[in-house]
Amino acid sequence: METITSSKGISRRELLKRCMVVGAGLAVGTGFVAGSTAAWAMETNHVTPSEMATLIQMARDIYPHDHIGDQYYAAAVKGFDSADSKDRVAAGVDALNAAAQGQGFANYLSVPWERDRASILRGMEQSAFFQTMRGNLVTGLYNNKEVWPFFGYEGESYSKGGYINRGFDDIAWI
Amino acid sequence: MSAKFDLTDDGVVVVIGSGAGGGVLSNELAQKGIKVVCLEAGGRHLPQDYQNDEWGSFGQISWLDARTTSGDWRVAKDFSGLPSWIVKAVGGSTVHWAGASLRFQEHEFKTKTVYGNVQGANLLDWPIGLSELEPYYAKAEAKMGVTRTNGIPGLPGNNNYKVFEAGAKKLGYKQVHTGNMAINSQPRGGRPGCQQVGFCFQGCKFGAKWSSAYVDIPEGEATGNLEVRTHAHVLKIEHDKTGKVTGVLYADKDGNQHLQKARVVAVAGNSIESPRLLLNSASTMFPDGLANSSGQVGRNYMRHMTASVYASFPEPVRFWRGTTMAGIIQDEARHDPSRGFVGGYELETLALGVPFMAAFLNPGGWGREFAAAMDTYENMAGLWIVGEDMPQETNRVTLNHDVKDQYGLPAPNVHFDDHPNDTAMRNHAWRQGAALYDAVGATQTYPTPPYPSTHNLGTNRMSAKASDGVVNKWGQTHDISNLFVSDGSQFTTGAAENPTLTIVTLAIRQADYIAKEMAARTI
């Protein structure tokens, strides 16, 4: 099982028994959030697992890349699981859920269409919570070397001698 | 071997900054046997230290001291504390520059005469013309090893260039090539040819790109006439009762202050720090700051009319591979008011890595549209637009007394509003850039707003008359004969071309003048 933080050796089947699916691809249990197939799991220490699941969904809705798994969004927002951020996260998630309830949904995670979640986010775009999330994601998501291959980006090239013999001019279709 | 001069040595020339202006001036003076102390606010980073990592490098070499912004430019909203993207290190912004080395055009030295009265623009003719600079341009090109000069072949075109060139030809552009680049296309000067690494903006790890960090500075040090002090941040320039400058006060890396005596002081801290230092050096005798009898210190801040166009294609381009600025179109650099604006612009290829593309493609952008654009990253091509912007008196660097830097000095505020001519030119360039990519099958094009400024110009401008500007045609301040300005802040107007070659050219020429005047004992 691929984990972001240790799930203490629990088997995938065992993990699935201990959690509840809360939205597209996300599940929460006591002290952790996981992929709904338990392909990955991440412990939470300061924010609640459902708050973390909400942040992960929000991160995906801000930068929705369908070919990038939730674990990378989870890694990008993991920094919010801190004593410092705890209260701001709780207030932010409350605001998101209140906005979702205003549209007749149980909470943000239960809004089924991305378009409707994006509309909720659009309504709070100027808030410090949204701006902090978005600003952090620019580096938290796109500066993660593990996601670069999903974009085809090759990163550093000096150690390989640059591209002089590795395709700097190999375009064939133009 | 590097020289070592005493703080009380009042025979030295103190050069503040070690980039295209200060680094070159220091070397040129040292070659003539003149004693030079070069004070550099940053540390010494050399090719082995440079990082093929956009954010890592940004944290390593950028000038990140406190700054504020105002005005209608989008940078003030998206990057409010980062008006410019320049370097704090030995070599200054020649560490991260792209290498484009273009001479100004004749008419760009005479914009007041040629463009006429442009409402709201503080245009002025330079007190020098192209013919006076040509011999020095030639020296600069030889020093820097500029391709397509001195028998040096052009660089090979990379994937991004090939898309750009094909589009340019479809649009009927004629002046399209891989540029006049201060990047070795073959080994020269003990430095290798370009290995097509990419990451030109992060410092060239092979040293194929000219930089004063590893060319002029060590050459100057080898004469025994140049001492470079790193982490030496200049706080104030001091003067005597006769109004001549006598030395500079600087803080070392531990914050301890030292006074270095000087016979001549040359300021080359880039167009934000240079005027700021003159303003922060105000005294009873010069209450508005040094060399500011005209009131022009800090005014006429120019940043070039910039923007980018990125485009997505059905097939991969992999535009990050190879030289970042791999080619140029010069057809639009002409002055042709029938396009709806005065002056002109260059189109130059540009590529960003995924981290910077996410930050700069559409700052603040998010959602499905933004992510869809990023999803095509591998299939993107890109170009940068650099054109002449209008000098405006109200675009200026001032002291922000509410925000202090790490030494307790007022931070600079950079105010910038686009002139209508800048906006008209940008819109034209965005249309042309999109048309270029559409002509070779783009499925999407993205008109991208300006990044934090890399070309900072004009805040101590050169003028024939003392009432119009800060320095004379030698970069010598009108008010104080032994105080010089040696960076892009001398530019009277910005021209369409990338400024480094002209900064180097002016520094070589200024070194001749300083040496002559010192020999004649007029300074």
Contacts between the chains, C-beta under 8 A, distances in Angstrom:
chain1	res1	chain2	res2	distance
A	61	B	367	7.8
A	62	B	366	4.7
A	62	B	367	7.1
A	63	B	366	6.4
A	63	B	370	7.0
A	63	B	371	5.1
A	63	B	374	7.5
A	64	B	367	7.4
A	64	B	368	5.6
A	64	B	371	4.8
A	65	B	371	5.4
A	65	B	374	7.1
A	65	B	375	6.2
A	67	B	375	7.5
A	114	B	368	7.1
A	118	B	367	5.6
A	118	B	368	7.1
A	121	B	366	8.0
A	121	B	367	7.9
A	134	B	364	7.7
A	134	B	366	5.6
A	138	B	358	5.2
A	138	B	359	5.4
A	139	B	55	6.4
A	139	B	355	7.0
A	139	B	359	7.9
A	141	B	358	7.6
A	142	B	354	5.4
A	142	B	355	5.3
A	142	B	357	7.7
A	142	B	358	3.6
A	142	B	359	7.8
A	142	B	374	7.5
A	143	B	54	7.8
A	143	B	55	5.4
A	143	B	354	8.0
A	143	B	355	4.4
A	143	B	358	7.9
A	147	B	354	7.8
A	148	B	354	5.5
A	151	B	354	5.1
A	151	B	374	6.8
A	151	B	375	7.4
A	151	B	377	4.2
A	151	B	378	6.3
A	152	B	316	6.8
A	152	B	318	7.1
A	152	B	377	6.3
A	152	B	378	3.1
A	153	B	320	6.6
A	153	B	353	6.2
A	153	B	354	4.4
A	153	B	377	6.3
A	153	B	378	7.3
A	154	B	318	7.8
A	154	B	320	7.1
A	154	B	321	7.7
A	155	B	52	7.2
A	155	B	53	7.8
A	155	B	353	7.5
A	156	B	51	7.9
A	156	B	52	3.4
A	156	B	53	6.4
A	156	B	199	7.5
A	157	B	52	6.2
A	157	B	197	5.1
A	157	B	198	5.8
A	157	B	199	7.3
A	157	B	321	7.5
A	158	B	52	4.9
A	158	B	197	5.5
A	158	B	199	7.4
A	158	B	205	4.6
A	158	B	206	7.8
A	161	B	195	6.1
A	162	B	194	7.9
A	162	B	195	3.5
A	162	B	196	4.7
A	162	B	197	3.7
A	162	B	198	7.4
A	162	B	206	7.4
A	162	B	322	7.7
A	163	B	158	7.6
A	163	B	195	7.8
A	163	B	196	4.4
A	163	B	197	7.0
A	163	B	198	7.0
A	163	B	321	4.2
A	163	B	322	5.4
A	164	B	194	7.5
A	164	B	195	4.8
A	164	B	196	4.4
A	164	B	322	8.0
A	166	B	321	7.7
A	167	B	159	8.0
A	167	B	318	7.1
A	167	B	321	6.3
A	168	B	156	7.7
A	168	B	158	4.5
A	168	B	159	6.8
A	168	B	196	4.0
A	168	B	321	4.5
A	168	B	322	3.6
A	169	B	156	6.3
A	169	B	157	6.4
A	169	B	158	5.4
A	169	B	159	6.1
A	169	B	162	6.7
A	169	B	322	7.2
A	170	B	159	6.9
A	170	B	318	7.8
A	171	B	159	4.2
A	171	B	162	5.3
A	171	B	163	7.1
A	171	B	316	7.7
A	171	B	317	6.3
A	171	B	318	7.6
A	173	B	313	8.0
A	173	B	315	4.4
A	174	B	162	5.2
A	174	B	163	5.5
A	174	B	166	5.0
A	174	B	440	6.5
